[in-house]
Amino acid sequence: MKKILLLTAFLLVAIAGKSKGAGEFTVLQWNVWQEGTMVPGGYDAIVDEIVRLKPDFVTFSEVRNYHNTRFNDRMVASLKERGLDYYSFYTYDTGLLSRHPITDSLTVFPENGDHGSIYKLISEVDGHKVAVYTSHLDYLNCAYYNVRGYDGSTWDEIPVPTSVDEVLKVNVASQRDDAIRMFIDEAKKDLAKGYSVIIGGDFNEPSHRDWIEANKDMYDHNGMVIPWTVTTLLEEAGYTDTYREVYPNPLTHPGFTYPADNPLKEPGKLTWAPKADERDRIDFIFYQGNGIEAKKAIIFGPKGSIVRNQRVKETSKDKFLTPKGVWPTDHKGLLVTFKFKK
């Protein structure tokens, strides 16, 4: 019995991402739903999970600095009380944490009118320079809702669009593509210096790798195959979608990150389209750089989702790292293990 308990403990540690090999590091993308304030005990749950996972870098979405406080500073202090040293700097809307000293930081796309933001930090892991970006892209003109019969800015019910061109016209009216183009331009400088570049974020837009011919009649795609703008721009610029690199098939591994079931909230508080199947993968980690690869990727969060205003348990082959206690958000996160090649 003692051997079984020890083996179980070892496996839990490995799954949680604490056990990393030489040259490996982890990045956690996590939309924390207004700093965890939407759920009782949400902030403490964020701290607890970071203590459990000990990611090298965290890319937060929905940092609000409520009550004239700095969320990143509070998080660093809370983690310090738990024996962990993290580094950060002032941000708004998105946030960054690093277990490695930050040597430089920059606001790439500043928040203005709640249209999203992008920040970056420069750090070093095992002698390798890394530029880590956090992004929370514009939530308006959210055209994947239009496909499902809801206006992507008001969320009123509307007729389903009749063409892909109509959908993409709404999509590019957002500032998501503007922000990601600014990221691509800035990151070119990092790549030219030999840095590895990583961007995590809630894109508020699906992937063109997930809206394909094979699933056009699933998840209320309504027969549409759509080359979504942001992921297409990133791929054309040489970036790799970590989850689709590890799990190329969206039929077996859809990787939905939104809307996540949260047992502390009624389903109606977790959905924008109560009559639709709005499940999509909108939280991502992309990367580019010589000598770096994504080794593992796992959905961080509950196995449940919300479909047509009902709680459902996912039956896909996606792997889940489920929360230890309170789940503080309406999104699922993404934990990726990177490795530097020798």
Residue pairs with C-beta under 8 A, 6 or more apart in sequence:
13 19
15 298
15 321
16 52
16 53
16 321
17 26
17 53
17 54
17 55
17 298
17 321
17 335
17 337
18 52
18 53
18 54
20 26
20 337
21 339
22 126
23 126
23 339
23 340
23 341
23 342
24 295
24 337
24 338
24 339
24 340
25 56
25 57
25 125
25 126
25 337
25 338
26 53
26 54
26 55
26 56
26 57
26 335
26 336
26 337
26 338
27 55
27 56
27 57
27 58
27 59
27 132
27 198
27 200
27 285
27 335
27 336
27 338
28 50
28 53
28 55
28 57
28 58
28 59
28 200
28 300
28 333
28 334
28 335
28 336
29 58
29 59
29 61
29 200
29 201
29 202
29 283
29 284
29 285
29 333
29 334
29 335
29 336
30 46
30 58
30 59
30 60
30 61
30 300
30 329
30 331
30 333
31 60
31 61
31 62
31 136
31 202
31 283
31 329
31 330
31 331
31 333
32 42
32 46
32 60
32 61
32 62
32 63
32 328
32 329
33 39
33 42
33 62
33 328
33 329
33 330
33 331
34 62
34 64
34 66
35 42
35 43
35 46
35 62
35 63
35 64
35 66
35 71
36 42
36 43
36 44
36 45
36 46
36 328
36 329
37 43
37 64
37 66
38 265
38 328
38 329
38 330
39 45
39 262
39 264
39 265
39 326
39 327
39 328
39 329
40 264
40 326
41 325
41 326
41 328
42 326
42 328
42 329
43 74
43 328
44 326
45 323
45 325
45 326
45 327
45 328
46 75
46 328
47 75
47 78
47 79
47 82
48 324
48 325
48 326
49 300
49 323
49 324
50 58
50 75
50 79
50 84
50 97
51 79
51 82
51 84
52 324
53 300
53 321
53 335
54 84
54 99
55 97
55 99
55 335
56 98
56 99
56 100
56 125
57 96
57 97
57 98
57 99
57 100
57 123
57 130
57 132
57 198
57 200
58 95
58 96
58 97
59 94
59 95
59 96
59 132
59 133
59 134
59 135
59 199
59 200
59 201
59 285
60 71
60 72
60 94
60 95
60 96
60 97
60 134
61 93
61 94
61 134
61 135
61 136
61 201
61 202
61 283
61 331
62 93
62 136
62 202
63 71
63 72
63 91
63 92
63 93
63 94
63 95
64 71
64 92
64 93
65 71
65 92
70 90
71 95
72 88
72 89
72 90
72 91
72 95
72 96
72 97
73 88
73 90
75 86
75 88
75 95
75 97
76 86
76 87
76 88
76 97
79 85
79 86
79 97
80 86
84 99
85 99
86 97
86 98
86 99
87 97
87 98
87 99
87 100
87 101
87 102
87 123
88 95
88 96
88 97
88 98
88 102
89 96
89 102
89 105
89 121
91 107
91 117
91 119
91 134
92 111
92 117
93 111
93 114
93 116
93 117
93 136
94 117
94 118
94 119
94 134
94 135
94 136
94 201
95 119
95 134
96 105
96 119
96 120
96 121
96 132
96 134
98 121
98 123
98 132
100 123
100 124
100 125
101 123
101 124
102 121
102 122
102 123
103 122
103 123
103 124
104 121
104 122
105 119
105 120
105 121
105 122
106 119
106 120
106 186
107 117
107 118
107 119
108 118
108 119
108 120
108 133
108 182
108 183
108 186
109 116
109 117
109 118
109 135
109 178
109 179
109 182
109 183
110 117
111 117
114 139
115 138
115 140
115 174
115 175
115 179
116 135
116 136
116 137
116 138
116 139
116 175
116 176
116 179
116 204
117 135
117 136
117 179
118 133
118 134
118 135
118 179
118 182
118 183
118 199
118 201
119 133
119 134
120 131
120 132
120 133
120 134
120 186
120 187
120 190
121 131
121 132
122 129
122 130
122 131
122 190
122 195
123 129
123 130
123 132
124 130
125 340
126 340
128 196
128 291
128 292
128 340
129 193
129 194
129 195
129 196
130 195
130 196
130 197
130 198
130 289
131 187
131 190
131 195
131 196
131 197
131 198
132 198
132 199
132 200
133 183
133 187
133 197
133 198
133 199
133 200
133 201
134 199
134 200
134 201
135 179
135 180
135 183
135 199
135 200
135 201
135 202
135 203
136 201
136 202
136 204
137 174
137 175
137 176
137 179
137 180
137 201
137 202
137 203
137 204
137 205
137 230
138 174
138 175
138 176
138 179
138 204
139 204
140 152
140 153
140 174
141 152
141 153
141 170
141 171
141 173
141 174
142 152
142 153
142 174
142 204
142 205
143 152
143 167
143 168
143 170
143 171
143 174
143 205
144 152
144 205
144 206
144 226
144 228
144 278
144 280
145 151
145 152
145 155
145 272
145 273
145 276
145 278
146 152
146 158
146 160
146 161
146 166
146 167
146 170
147 160
147 161
147 167
147 220
147 221
147 222
147 224
147 226
148 160
148 220
148 222
148 273
148 276
148 277
148 278
149 157
149 158
149 159
149 160
149 220
149 273
149 275
149 276
150 156
150 157
150 158
150 272
150 273
150 276
151 157
151 158
152 170
155 272
155 273
157 275
160 222
161 167
161 170
164 224
164 225
164 226
164 227
167 224
167 226
168 226
168 227
168 229
171 177
171 205
171 228
171 229
172 229
174 204
174 205
176 203
176 204
176 205
176 229
176 230
177 229
177 230
177 233
180 230
180 233
180 234
181 233
183 199
184 233
184 234
184 237
187 197
187 199
187 288
190 197
191 197
191 288
191 289
194 290
195 289
196 287
196 288
196 289
196 290
196 291
196 292
196 340
197 239
197 287
197 288
197 289
198 285
198 286
198 287
198 338
199 234
199 239
199 284
199 285
199 286
199 287
200 283
200 284
200 285
200 286
200 334
201 283
201 284
202 282
202 283
202 331
203 230
203 231
203 282
203 283
203 284
204 282
205 228
205 229
205 230
205 231
205 282
206 226
206 228
206 231
206 280
206 281
206 282
207 228
207 231
207 241
207 244
207 281
207 284
208 226
208 227
208 228
208 231
208 232
208 235
209 231
209 241
209 244
209 250
210 250
210 254
210 255
210 280
210 281
211 221
211 224
211 225
211 226
211 228
212 225
212 250
213 225
214 250
214 251
215 221
215 250
215 251
216 223
216 224
216 225
217 223
219 254
219 277
219 279
219 280
220 276
220 277
220 278
231 241
231 284
234 241
234 286
235 241
237 288
238 288
239 286
239 287
239 288
240 286
240 287
240 288
240 294
241 284
241 286
242 284
242 285
242 286
242 287
242 294
242 297
242 334
242 336
243 253
243 255
243 281
243 284
243 285
243 297
243 334
243 336
244 250
245 294
245 297
246 294
246 295
246 296
246 297
247 253
247 255
247 297
247 318
250 281
252 316
252 317
253 316
253 317
253 318
254 279
254 281
254 316
254 318
255 281
255 299
255 318
256 279
256 280
256 281
256 299
256 305
256 314
256 318
256 332
257 280
257 281
257 282
257 283
257 299
257 301
257 331
257 332
257 333
257 334
258 278
258 279
258 280
258 281
258 282
258 283
258 330
258 331
258 332
259 270
259 271
259 272
259 278
259 279
259 305
259 306
259 330
259 331
260 270
260 301
260 302
260 304
260 305
260 306
260 327
260 329
260 330
260 331
260 332
261 267
261 270
261 302
261 304
261 305
261 306
261 311
261 312
262 270
262 302
262 327
262 329
262 330
263 302
263 327
264 326
264 327
265 330
267 274
267 306
267 309
267 310
267 311
268 274
268 309
269 330
270 306
270 330
271 278
271 306
271 309
272 278
274 308
274 309
275 308
275 309
276 308
277 307
277 308
278 306
278 307
279 305
279 306
279 307
283 331
283 332
283 333
283 334
284 334
285 294
285 297
285 334
285 336
287 294
287 338
291 340
291 341
292 338
292 339
292 340
292 341
293 338
293 339
293 341
294 336
294 337
294 338
295 337
295 338
295 339
296 336
296 337
297 334
297 335
297 336
297 337
298 319
298 320
298 321
298 334
298 335
299 318
299 319
299 320
299 321
299 332
299 333
299 334
300 320
300 321
300 323
300 332
300 333
300 334
300 335
301 320
301 321
301 322
301 323
301 327
301 329
301 331
301 332
301 333
302 320
302 322
302 323
302 327
302 332
303 313
303 314
303 320
303 322
304 311
304 312
304 313
304 314
305 311
305 312
305 313
305 314
306 312
314 320
321 335
